[in-house]
């Protein structure tokens, strides 16, 4: 199963995240299929850059976003109803 989830980068107490499509069995920071965007929670407001076309393609093909990614997508009007 393909998941759309966050992949953590950055140093200690300075997180920076990539939003990626990956196999649900791979580790959090392991292999991924495609980079779909970035998320920086340290800026005010949080900086989010998304590639909407790629995200909707993965969602249409059955990828499931994690709870956090689903919230980010909803705030940016890319959300698709999840089960």
C-alpha positions in Angstrom: 0.0 0.0 0.0 1.3 3.5 -0.9 1.2 6.2 1.8 1.6 9.9 1.5 3.6 10.9 4.6 6.2 13.2 6.1 9.9 12.5 5.9 11.9 14.4 8.5 15.1 16.4 7.7 16.9 19.1 9.6 19.0 19.0 12.7 18.1 18.6 16.3 15.1 20.9 17.2 15.1 22.3 13.7 12.7 20.0 11.8 12.0 20.3 8.1 9.8 17.8 6.3 9.3 16.5 2.8 5.9 15.2 1.8 6.5 12.0 -0.1 4.7 9.0 -1.6 6.2 5.8 -0.3 5.5 2.1 0.4 3.9 1.8 3.8 6.5 -0.8 4.9 9.5 1.4 4.3 11.0 3.3 7.3 10.1 6.9 7.9 13.2 8.4 6.4 13.9 5.5 4.0 13.1 4.9 0.3 10.3 6.9 -1.3 8.6 6.8 -4.7 8.2 10.5 -5.4 8.6 13.9 -3.6 5.3 15.7 -3.5 6.1 18.9 -1.5 7.7 20.4 1.5 6.6 21.5 5.0 8.5 23.9 7.3 6.7 24.2 10.7 9.3 26.7 12.1 8.3 29.7 10.1 5.3 31.8 11.1 3.0 30.9 9.5 4.2 27.4 8.5 5.6 27.2 5.0 3.9 24.6 2.8 4.9 24.0 -0.9 2.8 21.3 -2.6 2.7 19.9 -6.1 -1.1 19.5 -6.4 -1.1 17.6 -9.7 1.2 14.9 -8.3 -0.7 14.6 -5.1 -4.1 14.3 -6.8 -2.6 11.7 -9.1 -1.4 9.6 -6.2 -4.7 10.0 -4.3 -6.6 8.9 -7.4 -4.4 5.8 -7.6 -5.3 4.8 -4.1 -2.5 6.3 -1.9 -3.6 7.0 1.7 -2.3 10.2 3.4 -1.4 10.0 7.1 -3.4 12.1 9.5 -0.9 14.9 9.6 -0.6 15.1 5.8 -4.4 14.9 5.4 -4.7 18.0 7.6 -2.0 19.8 5.6 -3.9 18.9 2.4 -7.2 20.0 3.8 -5.8 23.4 4.8 -4.5 23.9 1.2 -7.7 22.7 -0.5 -6.2 19.6 -2.0 -8.0 17.2 0.4 -9.8 14.2 -1.0 -12.2 12.4 1.3 -10.4 9.7 3.1 -11.8 6.6 4.7 
